[in-house]
Amino acid sequence: MRFEYLNLLALNNITQILTFDERVFIRKKLMGKLQEVKSPDRIIKLMTIIKSYNWERPTMEYRENEYGDKILFYYDEETESFKNINTYKHPILEELKPFNITEKL
């Protein structure tokens, strides 16, 4: 289960799909503080979608731009190079659109 939570946090880096409270819940779960507490349905549904797509996080790293801002990049296997995370494409992203919290704000 640890792997699934880590994958969900990685997917959140790309999509910002989780709320603050959901991220805190997952972190506490990973630290062993909530072992007896069932995960919220939304988190379970998101992990089910990740599993159904067999999605694994790409290699990611932060790079600094000319203004000193940290920008997230992912490694694109096809081009064998790092690209800005805003260009990341995967079929799972379409399925996650109904869960996007930023569109509801």
C-alpha positions, 0 to 999 in steps of 0.5 A, spaced: 500 500 500 505 504 501 507 504 493 500 506 491 500 512 496 507 514 494 504 514 486 498 518 488 503 523 491 507 523 485 501 524 481 499 530 485 505 533 483 503 533 476 496 534 477 495 538 483 489 533 484 489 532 492 487 537 497 491 539 503 488 535 508 488 529 503 496 530 502 496 531 510 492 524 511 497 520 506 503 523 509 501 521 516 499 514 513 506 513 510 509 515 517 504 510 520 500 514 525 494 512 522 494 505 521 487 503 523 484 509 520 481 507 513 483 512 507 477 516 505 473 514 499 476 519 494 483 517 495 481 510 494 478 511 488 484 515 485 489 509 487 484 505 484 484 509 477 492 509 478 492 501 479 487 500 473 492 504 468 498 501 471 501 508 472 508 509 475 511 516 476 516 518 471 523 520 473 522 527 476 526 533 478 526 540 479 530 545 476 531 552 477 530 557 471 533 564 470 529 567 475 531 562 481 524 559 480 524 551 481 520 548 475 518 541 475 521 537 469 519 529 468 524 524 464 521 523 457 522 516 455 521 517 448 525 523 447 530 521 452 530 528 455 527 532 461 521 536 459 517 541 463 511 537 467 506 542 463 507 538 457 506 531 460 501 527 457 498 520 459 491 517 458 490 517 466 490 525 466 483 525 462 480 520 467 482 524 473 479 531 470 472 530 474 477 529 480 480 536 479 480 540 485 483 547 482 477 547 476 472 547 482 475 553 486 
